[in-house]
Amino acid sequence: MDFITASKEFLDYVEITKANGTLDVYTRKVKILNKYFGTTDISVITKKDVIKFWSWRKASLPNIKPQTLNKYRTVIILIIEYHTDIRLKVRKLRENHIMIEVIDPHTVFTVFEYLRQQTTYKEGLRNYVLFKLIFDTGLRINEVLNLKVSDFSFETNTIHAKVTKTKRERFVYFKNDTKKLIKQLITRDRAIDYIFKSYQKDKRLSVDNVQSLCFRIEKKLNLSYTIRPHEWRHTFATTFLKRGADLETLRLILGHASIKTTQRYLHLDNDFIRNEYFKVA
């Protein structure tokens, strides 16, 4: 079986058995893998072919992280194993455990001010609400994009997140200023299902759509740092802790199964650590 056919059947299986977030990640990886492996028979793919793919991908993206290359490795192994019951033995690349940067308050303000000024445009209001909601709730981007009108309770400022990475439903909360914007968006779009839609394709926004939007904003505002969805989630989490919240509450909001995950995921940003240091130094 050729790789393109094998990957399609594998994604059909993932769609049924895994969370939507996992499907989105695998789908994006498969698009690149199909370009490289194409009609290659999966039965002849070896460890050397995976290494050659790594080299090919790194040639086009010199700054690609080992973590990302390892994700491609995982997808290749799973596709082959799904069809042949053979698990390709390829060691993971050594990963660099880099501290994730939060979005600094000035950048948050700059981005929100820019988005607020765009709310007279159809996409502008949608984009503003999208980022406000991530910053209020700490939801993963795929969880936000799967929100429907029926998931919101405006009496209690609560969202019932039903489509989650862990497949465990949970509740998150939003502020009053964000509530007004959400209501405005729903009313304007006459939305009855998904909140965040692509107006060109008349279907819900994809993760790729949002990633592209972040890139355009970074370029437009000449930002020094990236403002990708996961960094907004990370910024929410660190801000929440710095305001005095406890880890267990944060764990429930973020949807982590274990408190250890929350502890590994979080760090206090460099500015905060420096300020705390000089209070006692």
C-alpha positions as protocol buffer text, in pm:
chain_id: "A"
residue {
  index: 1
  type: MET
  ca { x: 0 y: 0 z: 0 }
}
residue {
  index: 2
  type: ASP
  ca { x: 135 y: 343 z: -93 }
}
residue {
  index: 3
  type: PHE
  ca { x: 197 y: 600 z: 180 }
}
residue {
  index: 4
  type: ILE
  ca { x: -76 y: 846 z: 75 }
}
residue {
  index: 5
  type: THR
  ca { x: -346 y: 578 z: 80 }
}
residue {
  index: 6
  type: ALA
  ca { x: -213 y: 435 z: 406 }
}
residue {
  index: 7
  type: SER
  ca { x: -208 y: 775 z: 575 }
}
residue {
  index: 8
  type: LYS
  ca { x: -565 y: 851 z: 467 }
}
residue {
  index: 9
  type: GLU
  ca { x: -696 y: 526 z: 614 }
}
residue {
  index: 10
  type: PHE
  ca { x: -495 y: 586 z: 930 }
}
residue {
  index: 11
  type: LEU
  ca { x: -648 y: 935 z: 973 }
}
residue {
  index: 12
  type: ASP
  ca { x: -995 y: 783 z: 930 }
}
residue {
  index: 13
  type: TYR
  ca { x: -911 y: 553 z: 1220 }
}
residue {
  index: 14
  type: VAL
  ca { x: -776 y: 842 z: 1431 }
}
residue {
  index: 15
  type: GLU
  ca { x: -1092 y: 1044 z: 1367 }
}
residue {
  index: 16
  type: ILE
  ca { x: -1299 y: 771 z: 1530 }
}
residue {
  index: 17
  type: THR
  ca { x: -1069 y: 672 z: 1814 }
}
residue {
  index: 18
  type: LYS
  ca { x: -885 y: 991 z: 1918 }
}
residue {
  index: 19
  type: ALA
  ca { x: -967 y: 1345 z: 2023 }
}
residue {
  index: 20
  type: ASN
  ca { x: -1012 y: 1616 z: 1759 }
}
residue {
  index: 21
  type: GLY
  ca { x: -693 y: 1787 z: 1872 }
}
residue {
  index: 22
  type: THR
  ca { x: -491 y: 1473 z: 1803 }
}
residue {
  index: 23
  type: LEU
  ca { x: -656 y: 1439 z: 1463 }
}
residue {
  index: 24
  type: ASP
  ca { x: -566 y: 1799 z: 1375 }
}
residue {
  index: 25
  type: VAL
  ca { x: -201 y: 1747 z: 1475 }
}
residue {
  index: 26
  type: TYR
  ca { x: -170 y: 1422 z: 1279 }
}
residue {
  index: 27
  type: THR
  ca { x: -345 y: 1572 z: 976 }
}
residue {
  index: 28
  type: ARG
  ca { x: -98 y: 1860 z: 958 }
}
residue {
  index: 29
  type: LYS
  ca { x: 196 y: 1621 z: 986 }
}
residue {
  index: 30
  type: VAL
  ca { x: 53 y: 1388 z: 722 }
}
residue {
  index: 31
  type: LYS
  ca { x: 29 y: 1673 z: 468 }
}
residue {
  index: 32
  type: ILE
  ca { x: 406 y: 1714 z: 483 }
}
residue {
  index: 33
  type: LEU
  ca { x: 479 y: 1342 z: 499 }
}
residue {
  index: 34
  type: ASN
  ca { x: 270 y: 1281 z: 187 }
}
residue {
  index: 35
  type: LYS
  ca { x: 479 y: 1532 z: -4 }
}
residue {
  index: 36
  type: TYR
  ca { x: 793 y: 1338 z: 80 }
}
residue {
  index: 37
  type: PHE
  ca { x: 683 y: 974 z: 73 }
}
residue {
  index: 38
  type: GLY
  ca { x: 404 y: 1004 z: -185 }
}
residue {
  index: 39
  type: THR
  ca { x: 341 y: 670 z: -354 }
}
residue {
  index: 40
  type: THR
  ca { x: 622 y: 489 z: -171 }
}
residue {
  index: 41
  type: ASP
  ca { x: 509 y: 148 z: -50 }
}
residue {
  index: 42
  type: ILE
  ca { x: 493 y: 159 z: 331 }
}
residue {
  index: 43
  type: SER
  ca { x: 636 y: -194 z: 351 }
}
residue {
  index: 44
  type: VAL
  ca { x: 974 y: -75 z: 220 }
}
residue {
  index: 45
  type: ILE
  ca { x: 1012 y: 230 z: 448 }
}
residue {
  index: 46
  type: THR
  ca { x: 1303 y: 183 z: 688 }
}
residue {
  index: 47
  type: LYS
  ca { x: 1477 y: 368 z: 967 }
}
residue {
  index: 48
  type: LYS
  ca { x: 1709 y: 523 z: 710 }
}
residue {
  index: 49
  type: ASP
  ca { x: 1410 y: 668 z: 524 }
}
residue {
  index: 50
  type: VAL
  ca { x: 1290 y: 839 z: 842 }
}
residue {
  index: 51
  type: ILE
  ca { x: 1636 y: 988 z: 893 }
}
residue {
  index: 52
  type: LYS
  ca { x: 1642 y: 1104 z: 530 }
}
residue {
  index: 53
  type: PHE
  ca { x: 1302 y: 1268 z: 583 }
}
residue {
  index: 54
  type: TRP
  ca { x: 1441 y: 1450 z: 888 }
}
residue {
  index: 55
  type: SER
  ca { x: 1726 y: 1583 z: 674 }
}
residue {
  index: 56
  type: TRP
  ca { x: 1486 y: 1688 z: 398 }
}
residue {
  index: 57
  type: ARG
  ca { x: 1259 y: 1869 z: 642 }
}
residue {
  index: 58
  type: LYS
  ca { x: 1548 y: 2039 z: 817 }
}
residue {
  index: 59
  type: ALA
  ca { x: 1686 y: 2160 z: 483 }
}
residue {
  index: 60
  type: SER
  ca { x: 1365 y: 2356 z: 423 }
}
residue {
  index: 61
  type: LEU
  ca { x: 1324 y: 2461 z: 788 }
}
residue {
  index: 62
  type: PRO
  ca { x: 1673 y: 2497 z: 942 }
}
residue {
  index: 63
  type: ASN
  ca { x: 1531 y: 2609 z: 1279 }
}
residue {
  index: 64
  type: ILE
  ca { x: 1286 y: 2321 z: 1315 }
}
residue {
  index: 65
  type: LYS
  ca { x: 1298 y: 2175 z: 1665 }
}
residue {
  index: 66
  type: PRO
  ca { x: 1385 y: 1813 z: 1746 }
}
residue {
  index: 67
  type: GLN
  ca { x: 1046 y: 1791 z: 1922 }
}
residue {
  index: 68
  type: THR
  ca { x: 871 y: 1861 z: 1592 }
}
residue {
  index: 69
  type: LEU
  ca { x: 1082 y: 1613 z: 1397 }
}
residue {
  index: 70
  type: ASN
  ca { x: 1004 y: 1351 z: 1660 }
}
residue {
  index: 71
  type: LYS
  ca { x: 633 y: 1410 z: 1606 }
}
residue {
  index: 72
  type: TYR
  ca { x: 679 y: 1327 z: 1237 }
}
residue {
  index: 73
  type: ARG
  ca { x: 864 y: 1012 z: 1343 }
}
residue {
  index: 74
  type: THR
  ca { x: 571 y: 912 z: 1564 }
}
residue {
  index: 75
  type: VAL
  ca { x: 318 y: 954 z: 1284 }
}
residue {
  index: 76
  type: ILE
  ca { x: 528 y: 750 z: 1040 }
}
residue {
  index: 77
  type: ILE
  ca { x: 564 y: 468 z: 1293 }
}
residue {
  index: 78
  type: LEU
  ca { x: 192 y: 467 z: 1374 }
}
residue {
  index: 79
  type: ILE
  ca { x: 86 y: 461 z: 1007 }
}
residue {
  index: 80
  type: ILE
  ca { x: 311 y: 166 z: 930 }
}
residue {
  index: 81
  type: GLU
  ca { x: 212 y: -19 z: 1248 }
}
residue {
  index: 82
  type: TYR
  ca { x: -160 y: 36 z: 1181 }
}
residue {
  index: 83
  type: HIS
  ca { x: -138 y: -142 z: 846 }
}
residue {
  index: 84
  type: THR
  ca { x: 137 y: -400 z: 903 }
}
residue {
  index: 85
  type: ASP
  ca { x: 152 y: -461 z: 1282 }
}
residue {
  index: 86
  type: ILE
  ca { x: 524 y: -391 z: 1248 }
}
residue {
  index: 87
  type: ARG
  ca { x: 669 y: -117 z: 1470 }
}
residue {
  index: 88
  type: LEU
  ca { x: 956 y: 60 z: 1301 }
}
residue {
  index: 89
  type: LYS
  ca { x: 1247 y: 102 z: 1542 }
}
residue {
  index: 90
  type: VAL
  ca { x: 1373 y: 458 z: 1515 }
}
residue {
  index: 91
  type: ARG
  ca { x: 1525 y: 633 z: 1814 }
}
residue {
  index: 92
  type: LYS
  ca { x: 1389 y: 976 z: 1896 }
}
residue {
  index: 93
  type: LEU
  ca { x: 1613 y: 1273 z: 1847 }
}
residue {
  index: 94
  type: ARG
  ca { x: 1742 y: 1427 z: 2168 }
}
residue {
  index: 95
  type: GLU
  ca { x: 1506 y: 1707 z: 2256 }
}
residue {
  index: 96
  type: ASN
  ca { x: 1604 y: 2043 z: 2397 }
}
residue {
  index: 97
  type: HIS
  ca { x: 1386 y: 2127 z: 2695 }
}
residue {
  index: 98
  type: ILE
  ca { x: 1350 y: 2499 z: 2639 }
}
residue {
  index: 99
  type: MET
  ca { x: 1150 y: 2716 z: 2876 }
}
residue {
  index: 100
  type: ILE
  ca { x: 834 y: 2829 z: 2703 }
}
residue {
  index: 101
  type: GLU
  ca { x: 807 y: 3205 z: 2688 }
}
residue {
  index: 102
  type: VAL
  ca { x: 492 y: 3378 z: 2802 }
}
residue {
  index: 103
  type: ILE
  ca { x: 356 y: 3677 z: 2613 }
}
residue {
  index: 104
  type: ASP
  ca { x: 465 y: 3988 z: 2800 }
}
residue {
  index: 105
  type: PRO
  ca { x: 196 y: 4234 z: 2919 }
}
residue {
  index: 106
  type: HIS
  ca { x: 300 y: 4505 z: 2673 }
}
residue {
  index: 107
  type: THR
  ca { x: 262 y: 4267 z: 2378 }
}
residue {
  index: 108
  type: VAL
  ca { x: -74 y: 4144 z: 2509 }
}
residue {
  index: 109
  type: PHE
  ca { x: -194 y: 4504 z: 2530 }
}
residue {
  index: 110
  type: THR
  ca { x: -56 y: 4586 z: 2182 }
}
residue {
  index: 111
  type: VAL
  ca { x: -223 y: 4286 z: 2020 }
}
residue {
  index: 112
  type: PHE
  ca { x: -558 y: 4344 z: 2190 }
}
residue {
  index: 113
  type: GLU
  ca { x: -553 y: 4714 z: 2099 }
}
residue {
  index: 114
  type: TYR
  ca { x: -482 y: 4627 z: 1735 }
}
residue {
  index: 115
  type: LEU
  ca { x: -759 y: 4365 z: 1729 }
}
residue {
  index: 116
  type: ARG
  ca { x: -1004 y: 4600 z: 1900 }
}
residue {
  index: 117
  type: GLN
  ca { x: -949 y: 4856 z: 1625 }
}
residue {
  index: 118
  type: GLN
  ca { x: -1036 y: 4590 z: 1366 }
}
residue {
  index: 119
  type: THR
  ca { x: -1377 y: 4506 z: 1513 }
}
residue {
  index: 120
  type: THR
  ca { x: -1563 y: 4713 z: 1254 }
}
residue {
  index: 121
  type: TYR
  ca { x: -1464 y: 4445 z: 1004 }
}
residue {
  index: 122
  type: LYS
  ca { x: -1635 y: 4106 z: 996 }
}
residue {
  index: 123
  type: GLU
  ca { x: -1321 y: 3902 z: 1060 }
}
residue {
  index: 124
  type: GLY
  ca { x: -1193 y: 4164 z: 1305 }
}
residue {
  index: 125
  type: LEU
  ca { x: -1463 y: 4110 z: 1567 }
}
residue {
  index: 126
  type: ARG
  ca { x: -1431 y: 3733 z: 1535 }
}
residue {
  index: 127
  type: ASN
  ca { x: -1053 y: 3751 z: 1582 }
}
residue {
  index: 128
  type: TYR
  ca { x: -1079 y: 3983 z: 1881 }
}
residue {
  index: 129
  type: VAL
  ca { x: -1329 y: 3755 z: 2055 }
}
residue {
  index: 130
  type: LEU
  ca { x: -1114 y: 3450 z: 1975 }
}
residue {
  index: 131
  type: PHE
  ca { x: -803 y: 3584 z: 2148 }
}
residue {
  index: 132
  type: LYS
  ca { x: -996 y: 3735 z: 2437 }
}
residue {
  index: 133
  type: LEU
  ca { x: -1158 y: 3398 z: 2501 }
}
residue {
  index: 134
  type: ILE
  ca { x: -828 y: 3208 z: 2498 }
}
residue {
  index: 135
  type: PHE
  ca { x: -678 y: 3464 z: 2734 }
}
residue {
  index: 136
  type: ASP
  ca { x: -979 y: 3443 z: 2970 }
}
residue {
  index: 137
  type: THR
  ca { x: -1015 y: 3065 z: 2976 }
}
residue {
  index: 138
  type: GLY
  ca { x: -681 y: 2898 z: 2900 }
}
residue {
  index: 139
  type: LEU
  ca { x: -856 y: 2667 z: 2654 }
}
residue {
  index: 140
  type: ARG
  ca { x: -650 y: 2486 z: 2393 }
}
residue {
  index: 141
  type: ILE
  ca { x: -701 y: 2627 z: 2045 }
}
residue {
  index: 142
  type: ASN
  ca { x: -885 y: 2320 z: 1917 }
}
residue {
  index: 143
  type: GLU
  ca { x: -1114 y: 2331 z: 2222 }
}
residue {
  index: 144
  type: VAL
  ca { x: -1198 y: 2695 z: 2147 }
}
residue {
  index: 145
  type: LEU
  ca { x: -1266 y: 2630 z: 1780 }
}
residue {
  index: 146
  type: ASN
  ca { x: -1510 y: 2352 z: 1868 }
}
residue {
  index: 147
  type: LEU
  ca { x: -1723 y: 2573 z: 2093 }
}
residue {
  index: 148
  type: LYS
  ca { x: -2089 y: 2610 z: 1999 }
}
residue {
  index: 149
  type: VAL
  ca { x: -2348 y: 2865 z: 2103 }
}
residue {
  index: 150
  type: SER
  ca { x: -2516 y: 2606 z: 2325 }
}
residue {
  index: 151
  type: ASP
  ca { x: -2194 y: 2564 z: 2526 }
}
residue {
  index: 152
  type: PHE
  ca { x: -2221 y: 2915 z: 2675 }
}
residue {
  index: 153
  type: SER
  ca { x: -2408 y: 3018 z: 2987 }
}
residue {
  index: 154
  type: PHE
  ca { x: -2421 y: 3396 z: 2996 }
}
residue {
  index: 155
  type: GLU
  ca { x: -2599 y: 3398 z: 3332 }
}
residue {
  index: 156
  type: THR
  ca { x: -2293 y: 3245 z: 3503 }
}
residue {
  index: 157
  type: ASN
  ca { x: -2019 y: 3339 z: 3253 }
}
residue {
  index: 158
  type: THR
  ca { x: -1945 y: 2969 z: 3209 }
}
residue {
  index: 159
  type: ILE
  ca { x: -1844 y: 2757 z: 2912 }
}
residue {
  index: 160
  type: HIS
  ca { x: -1910 y: 2383 z: 2900 }
}
residue {
  index: 161
  type: ALA
  ca { x: -1611 y: 2258 z: 2700 }
}
residue {
  index: 162
  type: LYS
  ca { x: -1727 y: 1929 z: 2549 }
}
residue {
  index: 163
  type: VAL
  ca { x: -1464 y: 1867 z: 2281 }
}
residue {
  index: 164
  type: THR
  ca { x: -1134 y: 1840 z: 2469 }
}
residue {
  index: 165
  type: LYS
  ca { x: -792 y: 1688 z: 2418 }
}
residue {
  index: 166
  type: THR
  ca { x: -844 y: 1441 z: 2701 }
}
residue {
  index: 167
  type: LYS
  ca { x: -1208 y: 1369 z: 2605 }
}
residue {
  index: 168
  type: ARG
  ca { x: -1305 y: 1481 z: 2956 }
}
residue {
  index: 169
  type: GLU
  ca { x: -1562 y: 1758 z: 2955 }
}
residue {
  index: 170
  type: ARG
  ca { x: -1496 y: 2053 z: 3185 }
}
residue {
  index: 171
  type: PHE
  ca { x: -1612 y: 2404 z: 3272 }
}
residue {
  index: 172
  type: VAL
  ca { x: -1418 y: 2725 z: 3219 }
}
residue {
  index: 173
  type: TYR
  ca { x: -1512 y: 3086 z: 3276 }
}
residue {
  index: 174
  type: PHE
  ca { x: -1495 y: 3425 z: 3104 }
}
residue {
  index: 175
  type: LYS
  ca { x: -1506 y: 3790 z: 3208 }
}
residue {
  index: 176
  type: ASN
  ca { x: -1791 y: 4039 z: 3164 }
}
residue {
  index: 177
  type: ASP
  ca { x: -1619 y: 4246 z: 2894 }
}
residue {
  index: 178
  type: THR
  ca { x: -1560 y: 3928 z: 2693 }
}
residue {
  index: 179
  type: LYS
  ca { x: -1925 y: 3828 z: 2745 }
}
residue {
  index: 180
  type: LYS
  ca { x: -2041 y: 4144 z: 2570 }
}
residue {
  index: 181
  type: LEU
  ca { x: -1815 y: 4071 z: 2274 }
}
residue {
  index: 182
  type: ILE
  ca { x: -1929 y: 3708 z: 2248 }
}
residue {
  index: 183
  type: LYS
  ca { x: -2294 y: 3815 z: 2247 }
}
residue {
  index: 184
  type: GLN
  ca { x: -2218 y: 4075 z: 1983 }
}
residue {
  index: 185
  type: LEU
  ca { x: -2048 y: 3816 z: 1763 }
}
residue {
  index: 186
  type: ILE
  ca { x: -2330 y: 3563 z: 1799 }
}
residue {
  index: 187
  type: THR
  ca { x: -2596 y: 3824 z: 1722 }
}
residue {
  index: 188
  type: ARG
  ca { x: -2414 y: 3966 z: 1424 }
}
residue {
  index: 189
  type: ASP
  ca { x: -2341 y: 3625 z: 1268 }
}
residue {
  index: 190
  type: ARG
  ca { x: -2680 y: 3482 z: 1368 }
}
residue {
  index: 191
  type: ALA
  ca { x: -2477 y: 3187 z: 1490 }
}
residue {
  index: 192
  type: ILE
  ca { x: -2660 y: 2873 z: 1590 }
}
residue {
  index: 193
  type: ASP
  ca { x: -2371 y: 2625 z: 1601 }
}
residue {
  index: 194
  type: TYR
  ca { x: -1997 y: 2699 z: 1594 }
}
residue {
  index: 195
  type: ILE
  ca { x: -1889 y: 3041 z: 1723 }
}
residue {
  index: 196
  type: PHE
  ca { x: -1571 y: 3084 z: 1519 }
}
residue {
  index: 197
  type: LYS
  ca { x: -1623 y: 3041 z: 1146 }
}
residue {
  index: 198
  type: SER
  ca { x: -1430 y: 3095 z: 826 }
}
residue {
  index: 199
  type: TYR
  ca { x: -1647 y: 3339 z: 634 }
}
residue {
  index: 200
  type: GLN
  ca { x: -1486 y: 3240 z: 304 }
}
residue {
  index: 201
  type: LYS
  ca { x: -1553 y: 2867 z: 340 }
}
residue {
  index: 202
  type: ASP
  ca { x: -1865 y: 2884 z: 562 }
}
residue {
  index: 203
  type: LYS
  ca { x: -1730 y: 2632 z: 811 }
}
residue {
  index: 204
  type: ARG
  ca { x: -1555 y: 2654 z: 1143 }
}
residue {
  index: 205
  type: LEU
  ca { x: -1205 y: 2793 z: 1160 }
}
residue {
  index: 206
  type: SER
  ca { x: -919 y: 2543 z: 1156 }
}
residue {
  index: 207
  type: VAL
  ca { x: -605 y: 2546 z: 1369 }
}
residue {
  index: 208
  type: ASP
  ca { x: -406 y: 2630 z: 1056 }
}
residue {
  index: 209
  type: ASN
  ca { x: -630 y: 2935 z: 998 }
}
residue {
  index: 210
  type: VAL
  ca { x: -549 y: 3064 z: 1346 }
}
residue {
  index: 211
  type: GLN
  ca { x: -177 y: 2989 z: 1315 }
}
residue {
  index: 212
  type: SER
  ca { x: -172 y: 3191 z: 992 }
}
residue {
  index: 213
  type: LEU
  ca { x: -361 y: 3474 z: 1162 }
}
residue {
  index: 214
  type: CYS
  ca { x: -104 y: 3483 z: 1443 }
}
residue {
  index: 215
  type: PHE
  ca { x: 178 y: 3502 z: 1189 }
}
residue {
  index: 216
  type: ARG
  ca { x: 11 y: 3791 z: 1006 }
}
residue {
  index: 217
  type: ILE
  ca { x: -38 y: 3982 z: 1331 }
}
residue {
  index: 218
  type: GLU
  ca { x: 324 y: 3924 z: 1432 }
}
residue {
  index: 219
  type: LYS
  ca { x: 437 y: 4060 z: 1097 }
}
residue {
  index: 220
  type: LYS
  ca { x: 193 y: 4352 z: 1092 }
}
residue {
  index: 221
  type: LEU
  ca { x: 289 y: 4468 z: 1443 }
}
residue {
  index: 222
  type: ASN
  ca { x: 658 y: 4381 z: 1399 }
}
residue {
  index: 223
  type: LEU
  ca { x: 652 y: 4179 z: 1721 }
}
residue {
  index: 224
  type: SER
  ca { x: 974 y: 4043 z: 1865 }
}
residue {
  index: 225
  type: TYR
  ca { x: 807 y: 3727 z: 1994 }
}
residue {
  index: 226
  type: THR
  ca { x: 552 y: 3480 z: 1863 }
}
residue {
  index: 227
  type: ILE
  ca { x: 190 y: 3494 z: 1979 }
}
residue {
  index: 228
  type: ARG
  ca { x: 76 y: 3143 z: 1887 }
}
residue {
  index: 229
  type: PRO
  ca { x: -234 y: 2994 z: 2058 }
}
residue {
  index: 230
  type: HIS
  ca { x: -42 y: 2773 z: 2302 }
}
residue {
  index: 231
  type: GLU
  ca { x: 153 y: 3076 z: 2423 }
}
residue {
  index: 232
  type: TRP
  ca { x: -175 y: 3254 z: 2504 }
}
residue {
  index: 233
  type: ARG
  ca { x: -281 y: 2948 z: 2706 }
}
residue {
  index: 234
  type: HIS
  ca { x: 56 y: 2945 z: 2881 }
}
residue {
  index: 235
  type: THR
  ca { x: 28 y: 3318 z: 2954 }
}
residue {
  index: 236
  type: PHE
  ca { x: -317 y: 3266 z: 3104 }
}
residue {
  index: 237
  type: ALA
  ca { x: -179 y: 2992 z: 3330 }
}
residue {
  index: 238
  type: THR
  ca { x: 119 y: 3188 z: 3463 }
}
residue {
  index: 239
  type: THR
  ca { x: -92 y: 3502 z: 3511 }
}
residue {
  index: 240
  type: PHE
  ca { x: -351 y: 3297 z: 3700 }
}
residue {
  index: 241
  type: LEU
  ca { x: -89 y: 3164 z: 3940 }
}
residue {
  index: 242
  type: LYS
  ca { x: 78 y: 3500 z: 3992 }
}
residue {
  index: 243
  type: ARG
  ca { x: -257 y: 3639 z: 4106 }
}
residue {
  index: 244
  type: GLY
  ca { x: -258 y: 3389 z: 4391 }
}
residue {
  index: 245
  type: ALA
  ca { x: -457 y: 3094 z: 4252 }
}
residue {
  index: 246
  type: ASP
  ca { x: -365 y: 2740 z: 4354 }
}
residue {
  index: 247
  type: LEU
  ca { x: -236 y: 2465 z: 4128 }
}
residue {
  index: 248
  type: GLU
  ca { x: -534 y: 2234 z: 4179 }
}
residue {
  index: 249
  type: THR
  ca { x: -781 y: 2498 z: 4057 }
}
residue {
  index: 250
  type: LEU
  ca { x: -557 y: 2568 z: 3761 }
}
residue {
  index: 251
  type: ARG
  ca { x: -532 y: 2195 z: 3686 }
}
residue {
  index: 252
  type: LEU
  ca { x: -909 y: 2169 z: 3662 }
}
residue {
  index: 253
  type: ILE
  ca { x: -936 y: 2475 z: 3437 }
}
residue {
  index: 254
  type: LEU
  ca { x: -657 y: 2361 z: 3205 }
}
residue {
  index: 255
  type: GLY
  ca { x: -798 y: 2009 z: 3188 }
}
residue {
  index: 256
  type: HIS
  ca { x: -489 y: 1823 z: 3307 }
}
residue {
  index: 257
  type: ALA
  ca { x: -545 y: 1471 z: 3439 }
}
residue {
  index: 258
  type: SER
  ca { x: -257 y: 1500 z: 3686 }
}
residue {
  index: 259
  type: ILE
  ca { x: -124 y: 1785 z: 3897 }
}
residue {
  index: 260
  type: LYS
  ca { x: 223 y: 1677 z: 3784 }
}
residue {
  index: 261
  type: THR
  ca { x: 133 y: 1779 z: 3431 }
}
residue {
  index: 262
  type: THR
  ca { x: 34 y: 2124 z: 3554 }
}
residue {
  index: 263
  type: GLN
  ca { x: 359 y: 2156 z: 3746 }
}
residue {
  index: 264
  type: ARG
  ca { x: 567 y: 2056 z: 3443 }
}
residue {
  index: 265
  type: TYR
  ca { x: 370 y: 2281 z: 3213 }
}
residue {
  index: 266
  type: LEU
  ca { x: 405 y: 2595 z: 3423 }
}
residue {
  index: 267
  type: HIS
  ca { x: 688 y: 2826 z: 3505 }
}
residue {
  index: 268
  type: LEU
  ca { x: 698 y: 3184 z: 3619 }
}
residue {
  index: 269
  type: ASP
  ca { x: 820 y: 3411 z: 3343 }
}
residue {
  index: 270
  type: ASN
  ca { x: 1163 y: 3570 z: 3353 }
}
residue {
  index: 271
  type: ASP
  ca { x: 1041 y: 3922 z: 3434 }
}
residue {
  index: 272
  type: PHE
  ca { x: 850 y: 3799 z: 3738 }
}
residue {
  index: 273
  type: ILE
  ca { x: 1143 y: 3591 z: 3864 }
}
residue {
  index: 274
  type: ARG
  ca { x: 1379 y: 3887 z: 3823 }
}
residue {
  index: 275
  type: ASN
  ca { x: 1147 y: 4121 z: 4009 }
}
residue {
  index: 276
  type: GLU
  ca { x: 1105 y: 3873 z: 4294 }
}
residue {
  index: 277
  type: TYR
  ca { x: 1481 y: 3826 z: 4312 }
}
residue {
  index: 278
  type: PHE
  ca { x: 1554 y: 4196 z: 4350 }
}
residue {
  index: 279
  type: LYS
  ca { x: 1294 y: 4229 z: 4626 }
}
residue {
  index: 280
  type: VAL
  ca { x: 1523 y: 4027 z: 4852 }
}
residue {
  index: 281
  type: ALA
  ca { x: 1865 y: 4068 z: 4691 }
}
